[in-house]
Amino acid sequence: MKGLWILGAAALVLFAACAASADQVTDAMAAANAAYGSENYKEASTQLQTALVGVNQKLIDLLIAAMPEPPSGWTAEDPEGLDSSAFGMGFWAGLVVDRTYYSPSGSSIEFTIAANSPMLATFRMFVSNPMLAQMSGQSGMEKTTICGNDAIKEFDDAADLNILAGNATMISISGDSAADQEYVMTLGNATNCDGIVAIVE
């Protein structure tokens, strides 16, 4: 996931000015309405895209605020957010937020929320039938339930937990090694999945 943030960092700076305030969003919407009324469809499209970037940034801010606080004894880096659909990232299209947590032992635990991403369809298929994951070579996957939602955990050679929250939101928690599974589950159980889903669905 860290490579995703490197790819989008420069573009985020570019979009920051137009996504800074709700006033700029409403201004862009008003400009789009005026352009559409005068049949300037190109300008209307540009202004609507500007407004969408601003709205999505507000959603990203809310998702970041909904991420769990570091449990007692843990630390965490500042969270990051990305509207990947604005950058044509295909498979990752959607809103993505990420934060790295550090357990008391120093293990690095990556926490990612992906909303409205096309990859969710594949994940949902695995959740409904984990045997499909094994047939595709993804051995060690096991279906479980976290914060009232279906999830798949893989703790054989890794410490990966993927939660399908709601209909279009995936929460992924990954440790450095299988030894981090306790920390992954701790962070999963500290997550307000319903609160996250309510933001984007």
FIFIVO-928212 format. One line per 10 residues: number of its first residue (from 1); their letters; for each residue x, y, z of N, C-alpha, C. Coordinates in pm, 1 decimal. Layout:
! residues N
NUM = a = X:Y:Z:X:Y:Z:X:Y:Z | ...
This chain:
! residues 201
1 = mkglwilgaa = 81.4:-121.8:0.0:0.0:0.0:0.0:85.0:127.2:0.0 | 205.0:120.5:60.0:283.6:243.2:70.7:319.9:298.5:-65.5 | 338.4:209.7:-164.3:368.4:255.9:-298.7:255.5:337.4:-356.7 | 131.8:304.9:-317.1:14.4:378.8:-364.4:21.2:523.6:-322.0 | 66.9:546.7:-197.3:72.8:685.0:-146.8:183.4:763.0:-217.0 | 294.6:695.7:-246.9:402.3:764.0:-318.4:354.1:807.8:-455.5 | 278.9:718.8:-523.0:227.7:748.8:-655.5:132.0:867.1:-653.2 | 50.9:876.3:-547.0:-50.9:980.2:-544.7:-12.5:1108.3:-473.9 | 104.4:1111.5:-409.0:138.5:1226.3:-324.9:140.5:1357.9:-402.1 | 207.2:1358.2:-516.0:215.9:1482.4:-593.7:78.9:1526.5:-640.9
11 = alvlfaacaa = -5.2:1430.5:-680.7:-138.8:1465.2:-728.9:-224.8:1518.5:-615.1 | -205.3:1467.6:-494.7:-282.4:1518.4:-381.3:-251.6:1665.0:-356.3 | -126.2:1701.1:-368.9:-88.8:1842.1:-351.8:-159.1:1927.4:-455.8 | -166.3:1876.7:-577.8:-229.4:1950.7:-687.3:-376.6:1975.7:-659.8 | -444.9:1874.6:-600.1:-587.3:1886.5:-575.6:-620.9:1956.1:-444.1 | -522.7:1977.1:-357.5:-550.9:2028.4:-223.6:-622.0:2161.9:-225.7 | -581.3:2251.5:-315.4:-638.9:2385.7:-318.0:-787.5:2383.1:-349.5 | -828.0:2294.6:-443.0:-968.3:2294.8:-483.0:-1054.6:2214.1:-388.2 | -991.7:2137.0:-298.2:-1069.2:2053.4:-206.6:-1066.2:2106.7:-64.5 | -1016.4:2226.8:-45.2:-988.2:2276.1:88.5:-1113.5:2311.5:166.7
21 = sadqvtdama = -1220.1:2356.0:102.1:-1335.5:2401.7:178.0:-1464.9:2369.6:106.3 | -1570.8:2362.7:185.8:-1702.9:2336.2:128.8:-1745.9:2451.6:38.1 | -1700.0:2575.0:67.0:-1736.0:2688.9:-16.3:-1687.7:2669.5:-159.5 | -1568.3:2616.8:-174.4:-1515.2:2593.7:-307.6:-1593.5:2485.4:-380.2 | -1646.0:2389.8:-304.5:-1730.2:2286.2:-364.4:-1858.9:2348.1:-417.7 | -1924.1:2428.4:-336.3:-2050.2:2490.2:-380.0:-2026.1:2590.6:-492.5 | -1911.8:2658.8:-488.7:-1877.6:2749.9:-598.0:-1862.7:2673.3:-728.6 | -1794.8:2557.5:-722.4:-1775.0:2476.2:-842.9:-1908.3:2423.9:-895.2 | -1997.6:2385.3:-803.4:-2128.7:2336.0:-845.2:-2210.9:2446.9:-910.9 | -2201.2:2567.5:-855.3:-2273.5:2680.4:-914.1:-2217.5:2713.4:-1051.9
31 = aanaaygsen = -2085.2:2707.7:-1064.5:-2022.3:2734.4:-1193.9:-2061.0:2628.4:-1296.1 | -2070.2:2503.5:-1251.0:-2111.9:2395.6:-1340.6:-2255.1:2416.3:-1387.3 | -2341.7:2458.8:-1296.8:-2481.6:2483.7:-1331.3:-2494.0:2596.3:-1434.5 | -2414.2:2701.9:-1412.1:-2417.6:2814.8:-1505.9:-2364.3:2773.4:-1643.2 | -2254.7:2695.9:-1643.2:-2196.0:2651.5:-1769.4:-2290.7:2558.7:-1844.2 | -2358.0:2472.8:-1770.0:-2452.5:2381.3:-1834.0:-2569.1:2459.6:-1895.2 | -2615.3:2561.5:-1821.7:-2725.9:2642.3:-1871.0:-2691.9:2716.7:-1998.7 | -2562.7:2748.9:-2016.8:-2520.0:2818.8:-2138.9:-2465.7:2720.7:-2243.2 | -2487.4:2590.7:-2218.4:-2446.9:2482.7:-2308.9:-2295.6:2473.2:-2326.8 | -2221.7:2520.6:-2225.8:-2076.4:2503.8:-2224.9:-2047.5:2375.5:-2148.0
41 = ykeastqlqt = -2066.3:2263.0:-2212.8:-2062.3:2133.6:-2144.8:-1921.9:2095.0:-2099.4 | -1821.9:2137.6:-2173.6:-1685.4:2108.2:-2131.1:-1655.6:2173.7:-1997.2 | -1690.9:2300.4:-1982.9:-1667.2:2371.6:-1857.1:-1754.5:2313.8:-1745.3 | -1876.2:2276.2:-1779.8:-1964.0:2215.0:-1680.6:-1901.6:2086.4:-1626.5 | -1845.8:2005.1:-1716.4:-1780.9:1880.6:-1675.4:-1660.4:1908.2:-1585.9 | -1579.3:2006.6:-1623.9:-1460.8:2040.4:-1544.2:-1499.3:2085.1:-1404.0 | -1601.4:2169.7:-1394.5:-1643.7:2220.0:-1264.1:-1704.9:2110.2:-1177.8 | -1779.4:2019.3:-1240.3:-1837.4:1908.4:-1164.7:-1728.9:1815.9:-1110.0 | -1625.0:1793.4:-1189.3:-1514.1:1712.0:-1142.0:-1441.2:1779.0:-1026.6 | -1427.4:1910.7:-1034.8:-1366.1:1984.7:-924.6:-1448.6:1970.8:-797.6
51 = alvgvnqkli = -1579.7:1982.1:-810.5:-1668.1:1966.4:-694.6:-1658.6:1825.5:-637.8 | -1652.1:1724.5:-725.7:-1645.1:1585.7:-680.0:-1516.8:1559.6:-602.2 | -1406.1:1615.3:-648.6:-1279.9:1601.1:-576.4:-1292.9:1657.2:-435.1 | -1355.8:1773.9:-424.2:-1373.9:1835.5:-293.1:-1463.3:1754.3:-202.0 | -1572.8:1701.2:-256.3:-1664.2:1618.5:-176.7:-1593.5:1491.9:-131.2 | -1520.3:1428.4:-222.4:-1449.1:1305.8:-186.4:-1343.2:1330.9:-80.2 | -1281.2:1449.2:-83.7:-1183.9:1480.9:20.2:-1251.3:1491.7:156.2 | -1374.2:1545.1:158.3:-1448.8:1550.4:284.0:-1477.4:1409.8:335.8 | -1512.6:1318.2:244.4:-1536.5:1179.3:284.4:-1408.4:1114.6:337.0 | -1296.5:1143.7:270.7:-1168.4:1090.9:316.5:-1137.5:1139.9:456.9
61 = dlliaampep = -1162.6:1268.2:482.8:-1138.7:1323.5:616.3:-1223.4:1251.8:721.8 | -1348.4:1221.3:687.4:-1436.4:1150.6:780.6:-1388.6:1006.8:803.7 | -1342.1:940.4:697.5:-1290.3:804.0:711.4:-1166.1:801.5:800.3 | -1079.0:899.7:781.1:-959.9:907.8:865.0:-997.8:924.8:1012.1 | -1097.6:1010.9:1037.0:-1141.7:1033.7:1174.8:-1203.8:908.7:1236.5 | -1256.7:819.5:1151.6:-1322.0:698.5:1200.4:-1224.9:582.9:1225.3 | -1099.4:599.9:1188.0:-1000.5:494.0:1212.3:-976.4:480.5:1362.0 | -949.6:358.5:1408.7:-931.9:340.5:1553.3:-809.9:413.9:1607.6 | -822.5:461.7:1728.9:-708.2:519.9:1797.6:-611.5:407.1:1835.5 | -482.5:436.6:1845.0:-388.1:331.7:1885.4:-427.7:274.2:2021.6
71 = psgwtaedpe = -436.7:142.0:2033.8:-466.9:82.7:2165.0:-359.8:121.1:2267.1 | -389.0:98.3:2392.8:-295.4:132.4:2499.3:-159.8:65.5:2475.4 | -55.2:145.7:2479.1:79.2:93.3:2457.5:124.0:94.8:2312.6 | 30.7:128.2:2221.1:63.0:134.6:2079.1:96.5:278.0:2038.6 | 157.1:292.2:1921.3:175.9:422.6:1857.7:129.1:411.7:1713.4 | 120.2:524.9:1644.2:75.1:521.6:1504.6:127.5:642.7:1429.7 | 147.9:625.0:1298.2:184.3:736.0:1212.9:59.6:815.9:1177.0 | 78.5:932.8:1119.8:-35.9:1010.5:1073.1:-104.5:936.1:958.7 | -237.2:932.9:956.9:-309.1:865.4:848.4:-298.8:942.9:718.1 | -319.5:871.1:606.9:-317.0:931.6:474.3:-440.8:889.2:398.0
81 = gldssafgmg = -483.9:974.8:305.2:-601.4:942.8:225.9:-579.9:974.1:79.7 | -651.4:901.1:-5.8:-633.6:917.5:-149.1:-764.6:888.2:-221.8 | -802.6:980.0:-311.5:-914.2:954.2:-403.0:-852.7:892.9:-528.3 | -834.8:761.6:-528.6:-761.4:697.2:-637.3:-835.2:704.9:-770.0 | -967.3:720.8:-767.3:-1041.4:730.9:-892.1:-1002.0:856.0:-970.1 | -953.3:957.4:-900.3:-912.4:1081.4:-966.8:-783.7:1063.9:-1045.5 | -711.0:953.7:-1017.8:-581.8:933.8:-1081.1:-582.2:816.7:-1178.3 | -700.6:760.6:-1208.0:-710.3:652.9:-1304.5:-638.6:527.0:-1262.1 | -652.1:488.4:-1135.5:-578.8:372.8:-1085.3:-652.4:240.7:-1104.8 | -758.8:240.9:-1181.8:-824.0:117.4:-1222.7:-869.8:30.7:-1107.8
91 = fwaglvvdrt = -796.0:-77.1:-1081.8:-834.7:-177.2:-982.7:-853.9:-116.6:-844.1 | -777.5:-9.9:-814.9:-787.1:52.3:-683.4:-884.5:170.4:-681.3 | -959.0:189.3:-790.7:-1047.4:304.9:-799.2:-1140.0:311.7:-678.7 | -1149.6:429.5:-619.9:-1232.6:448.7:-502.0:-1160.7:535.7:-401.5 | -1216.5:545.2:-280.4:-1153.8:621.6:-173.2:-1071.9:526.4:-87.2 | -947.7:561.9:-62.3:-858.6:475.7:14.8:-791.3:557.9:123.6 | -796.1:507.5:247.1:-722.4:570.3:356.7:-635.1:464.4:422.9 | -522.2:508.3:474.9:-423.8:413.8:527.0:-355.1:473.1:650.2 | -324.7:384.8:744.9:-248.9:427.8:862.2:-163.5:311.5:911.4 | -40.3:341.5:949.6:48.6:240.0:1004.7:52.4:251.8:1156.1
101 = yyspsgssie = 22.5:140.9:1223.1:26.3:132.9:1369.0:148.6:51.5:1411.5 | 195.5:76.9:1533.2:307.4:0.6:1587.7:266.5:-59.7:1721.2 | 276.8:-191.5:1729.7:239.2:-263.2:1850.9:342.4:-238.8:1961.1 | 311.3:-278.0:2084.3:409.5:-260.0:2192.7:543.0:-328.1:2165.4 | 541.7:-435.6:2085.5:666.1:-506.0:2053.5:740.5:-442.7:1936.7 | 678.6:-341.1:1873.3:742.1:-273.8:1761.0:698.7:-324.0:1625.1 | 606.9:-421.1:1620.2:558.3:-471.6:1491.7:480.5:-363.6:1417.6 | 495.1:-361.9:1286.9:424.8:-265.9:1201.5:295.5:-328.4:1151.5 | 182.6:-265.0:1181.7:51.2:-315.5:1142.0:-13.9:-212.7:1050.2 | -40.6:-253.6:925.8:-98.0:-163.1:826.1:-250.9:-173.3:827.4
111 = ftiaanspml = -317.8:-60.1:836.2:-464.1:-54.1:842.0:-512.3:26.8:721.8 | -595.2:-34.3:636.2:-640.0:31.3:513.4:-791.0:18.9:497.7 | -855.8:128.4:461.3:-997.3:127.2:425.1:-1007.0:158.7:277.0 | -1075.0:72.1:201.1:-1098.6:95.9:58.4:-1248.6:97.3:34.9 | -1299.9:210.7:-11.2:-1443.6:224.7:-34.5:-1471.9:232.4:-183.5 | -1572.5:157.7:-227.6:-1616.3:159.9:-368.2:-1506.7:115.9:-464.8 | -1427.4:16.4:-424.4:-1321.0:-33.4:-510.5:-1367.3:-156.7:-587.3 | -1333.2:-168.8:-717.3:-1372.1:-286.5:-795.4:-1319.6:-417.3:-737.7 | -1210.3:-412.7:-660.8:-1153.9:-534.2:-604.8:-1248.1:-599.2:-504.0 | -1348.7:-524.5:-455.6:-1440.5:-579.3:-356.2:-1523.1:-695.5:-411.4
121 = atfrmfvsnp = -1550.6:-694.2:-540.7:-1628.6:-803.0:-599.9:-1555.5:-935.9:-585.0 | -1424.9:-935.3:-609.6:-1345.2:-1056.9:-594.8:-1339.9:-1099.7:-449.8 | -1321.1:-1004.2:-360.8:-1314.7:-1035.7:-218.2:-1445.5:-1094.2:-169.2 | -1557.1:-1038.0:-214.8:-1688.8:-1087.8:-174.2:-1708.0:-1233.1:-217.7 | -1654.2:-1267.1:-334.4:-1662.7:-1404.1:-383.3:-1586.2:-1497.8:-289.7 | -1468.5:-1456.2:-244.1:-1390.6:-1537.5:-153.2:-1459.6:-1552.8:-18.0 | -1524.2:-1444.5:28.9:-1594.1:-1450.8:156.6:-1710.0:-1550.6:150.3 | -1784.0:-1549.1:38.8:-1899.0:-1637.8:25.3:-1856.5:-1784.1:11.2 | -1734.0:-1807.7:-40.9:-1686.2:-1944.2:-58.0:-1533.7:-1946.5:-47.8 | -1478.2:-1960.2:75.2:-1332.9:-1959.9:92.7:-1262.5:-2068.7:13.3
131 = mlaqmsgqsg = -1335.8:-2176.2:-26.4:-1275.1:-2280.9:-107.5:-1224.3:-2225.5:-239.9 | -1291.3:-2121.1:-290.4:-1246.5:-2058.8:-414.8:-1108.5:-1996.4:-398.1 | -1085.6:-1939.4:-281.2:-954.4:-1880.6:-254.2:-847.2:-1988.2:-253.2 | -877.5:-2102.2:-191.9:-780.5:-2210.5:-188.3:-755.1:-2266.4:-327.0 | -861.6:-2277.6:-408.7:-846.5:-2328.3:-544.6:-763.0:-2234.1:-630.5 | -764.8:-2105.0:-596.9:-687.6:-2008.1:-674.5:-543.8:-1996.8:-625.5 | -509.7:-2081.7:-527.2:-373.1:-2081.5:-476.9:-354.1:-2000.1:-351.4 | -461.7:-1940.3:-299.3:-453.3:-1860.4:-177.4:-483.6:-1949.9:-57.6 | -390.8:-2035.9:-22.7:-413.1:-2131.4:85.5:-405.8:-2062.8:221.1 | -465.5:-2127.0:320.0:-459.0:-2074.9:456.4:-565.8:-1972.8:488.7
141 = mektticgnd = -656.3:-1944.7:395.5:-762.6:-1848.0:421.3:-875.4:-1913.4:500.4 | -928.9:-1839.4:595.1:-1036.9:-1890.2:680.2:-1140.8:-1781.3:701.1 | -1266.8:-1815.5:685.8:-1374.5:-1719.0:704.8:-1397.1:-1696.5:853.6 | -1422.1:-1571.2:890.2:-1449.1:-1537.2:1028.8:-1543.6:-1417.6:1032.7 | -1572.1:-1366.5:1150.7:-1657.9:-1249.4:1167.1:-1588.0:-1147.9:1256.1 | -1579.6:-1023.8:1210.1:-1518.7:-914.7:1287.2:-1615.6:-797.5:1286.4 | -1637.9:-738.5:1399.3:-1728.6:-624.5:1418.7:-1862.3:-646.5:1344.9 | -1912.6:-770.5:1350.5:-2042.7:-803.1:1292.7:-2043.7:-819.4:1142.6 | -1926.2:-826.4:1078.9:-1917.3:-838.0:933.3:-1834.1:-959.6:893.8 | -1864.4:-1014.3:775.3:-1785.0:-1124.8:722.3:-1642.1:-1079.0:697.7
151 = aikefddaad = -1548.5:-1170.8:719.6:-1407.7:-1139.8:698.2:-1332.6:-1267.1:662.5 | -1215.7:-1250.3:604.4:-1126.1:-1361.9:578.7:-992.5:-1331.7:644.4 | -944.6:-1428.7:723.8:-813.4:-1413.1:785.7:-717.5:-1515.7:725.4 | -591.9:-1476.3:715.7:-487.3:-1563.9:664.8:-368.6:-1552.7:758.7 | -353.8:-1653.6:845.0:-252.7:-1647.8:949.2:-149.5:-1759.9:938.3 | -143.6:-1830.2:825.2:-45.2:-1937.9:809.9:95.6:-1881.9:792.4 | 116.5:-1809.3:685.5:247.7:-1751.4:656.9:246.1:-1599.7:666.2 | 132.4:-1545.3:703.9:118.3:-1399.7:711.7:21.4:-1367.4:824.3 | -7.3:-1240.5:840.9:-106.9:-1196.3:938.2:-195.7:-1096.0:868.3 | -288.2:-1146.0:788.5:-374.8:-1061.7:706.9:-520.5:-1084.2:744.0
161 = lnilagnatm = -592.8:-974.1:764.2:-735.0:-978.5:794.6:-806.1:-882.2:701.3 | -903.0:-933.1:624.8:-978.9:-850.1:531.4:-1126.2:-856.8:567.8 | -1182.9:-741.7:601.0:-1321.5:-733.0:646.0:-1406.0:-669.0:537.3 | -1513.9:-737.6:497.4:-1608.2:-678.9:402.6:-1718.2:-612.9:484.2 | -1706.7:-483.0:502.9:-1800.5:-408.1:585.9:-1908.2:-346.5:497.2 | -2034.2:-374.4:526.3:-2141.1:-322.2:442.6:-2139.3:-387.5:306.1 | -2175.2:-311.7:204.5:-2182.8:-365.2:68.5:-2065.6:-326.8:-20.0 | -1991.4:-223.4:15.2:-1887.4:-175.3:-76.0:-1765.7:-118.7:-4.9 | -1737.7:-168.0:115.6:-1625.2:-116.6:192.6:-1539.6:-232.4:242.7 | -1410.0:-226.7:216.2:-1318.9:-328.3:265.9:-1219.5:-266.8:362.6
171 = isisgdsaad = -1202.7:-333.1:476.8:-1105.8:-291.0:577.5:-999.7:-399.7:584.6 | -875.8:-364.3:555.1:-766.1:-460.7:553.2:-666.3:-426.6:662.5 | -625.6:-528.8:738.7:-529.2:-511.9:846.6:-420.9:-617.1:827.5 | -296.2:-573.7:817.5:-187.2:-666.2:786.0:-67.7:-642.8:877.2 | -10.2:-753.6:924.4:110.8:-747.2:1005.3:232.1:-788.2:925.6 | 348.5:-775.2:987.3:473.0:-809.4:919.2:488.5:-959.8:899.4 | 434.1:-1039.8:992.3:450.4:-1184.9:986.3:334.8:-1251.9:1058.4 | 329.9:-1385.0:1050.0:223.4:-1460.4:1116.1:224.1:-1439.2:1267.5 | 339.0:-1403.6:1321.5:349.9:-1380.5:1465.8:270.4:-1258.8:1511.2 | 226.3:-1176.3:1415.3:153.8:-1053.7:1449.2:2.8:-1072.6:1451.0
181 = qeyvmtlgna = -44.5:-1195.0:1442.0:-188.2:-1215.8:1431.5:-264.6:-1162.2:1551.7 | -207.1:-1169.3:1670.4:-274.5:-1115.5:1789.8:-295.3:-965.5:1775.5 | -193.6:-896.2:1724.7:-203.5:-751.4:1708.0:-305.7:-715.7:1599.4 | -308.0:-794.5:1492.4:-404.3:-771.7:1384.5:-546.7:-785.7:1436.7 | -571.2:-889.2:1515.4:-705.2:-910.0:1570.1:-741.0:-801.0:1671.7 | -644.0:-756.5:1749.3:-668.6:-648.4:1845.3:-716.8:-522.7:1773.2 | -650.7:-488.6:1665.0:-688.9:-369.3:1590.2:-822.8:-390.0:1520.1 | -846.4:-512.1:1469.2:-974.8:-541.4:1405.4:-1090.6:-526.6:1502.7 | -1073.5:-577.1:1623.1:-1180.3:-569.8:1723.0:-1199.0:-429.1:1778.7 | -1100.7:-341.5:1756.6:-1112.3:-202.2:1802.3:-1174.1:-112.1:1696.0
191 = tncdgivaiv = -1209.4:-170.7:1580.8:-1259.5:-92.0:1467.6:-1411.3:-77.7:1472.1 | -1459.6:43.7:1451.5:-1603.3:69.8:1442.9:-1646.0:54.7:1296.7 | -1670.4:-68.3:1255.0:-1703.7:-95.1:1115.0:-1832.4:-24.6:1073.6 | -1933.3:-25.9:1160.1:-2060.4:38.6:1126.5:-2042.4:187.7:1104.5 | -1959.2:250.6:1186.0:-1933.5:392.5:1170.3:-1864.3:424.7:1038.8 | -1772.7:337.8:998.7:-1702.1:356.0:872.0:-1798.0:339.6:755.0 | -1880.6:235.2:760.7:-1976.1:210.3:652.6:-2073.8:325.0:637.6 | -2118.3:380.9:750.0:-2216.5:490.1:746.5:-2165.3:612.9:671.7 | -2034.1:628.4:663.6:-1975.8:744.5:597.0:-1988.8:734.5:445.6 | -1972.2:614.9:391.1:-1962.7:600.9:244.3:-2074.9:520.9:182.0
201 = e = -2166.3:465.2:262.2:-2276.3:387.2:205.2:-2410.4:441.4:252.5
